[in-house]
Amino acid sequence: MHLAYRARYNEKQLEIRLLELGYYLHPVRLVPSLVTEWAQPMLIELKNRIKEYFFGRNRRSRRKEA
């Protein structure tokens, strides 16, 4: 009896996991998630390059003068 309950419990857990997977793979949720995953590193790199352009050159030119 215990094994039968355990088997039904495992089946229900599997069904829940499949429902969660379907929820996360739905195109309405998947596309914004992927765009966020890809866009965030690119925006961080762009921000770093802008900072380096404006603030990095000043530091370099001051080091050369000194």
TAURPE-V918075 format. One record per backbone hydrogen bond with DSSP energy under -1.0 kcal/mol. NH is the residue of the N-H (numbers start at 1). CO is the residue of the C=O. If there is no record, write none. Layout:
BEGIN
nh=NH co=CO
nh=NH co=CO
END
This chain:
BEGIN
nh=5 co=1
nh=6 co=2
nh=7 co=3
nh=8 co=4
nh=9 co=5
nh=10 co=6
nh=11 co=7
nh=12 co=8
nh=13 co=9
nh=14 co=10
nh=15 co=11
nh=16 co=12
nh=17 co=13
nh=18 co=14
nh=19 co=15
nh=20 co=16
nh=21 co=17
nh=22 co=18
nh=23 co=19
nh=24 co=20
nh=25 co=21
nh=29 co=26
nh=30 co=26
nh=31 co=27
nh=33 co=29
nh=34 co=30
nh=35 co=31
nh=36 co=32
nh=37 co=33
nh=38 co=34
nh=39 co=35
nh=40 co=36
nh=42 co=38
nh=43 co=39
nh=44 co=40
nh=45 co=41
nh=46 co=42
nh=47 co=43
nh=48 co=44
nh=49 co=45
nh=50 co=46
nh=51 co=47
nh=52 co=48
nh=53 co=49
nh=54 co=50
nh=55 co=51
nh=56 co=52
nh=59 co=55
nh=60 co=56
nh=61 co=57
nh=62 co=58
nh=63 co=59
nh=64 co=60
nh=65 co=61
nh=66 co=62
END
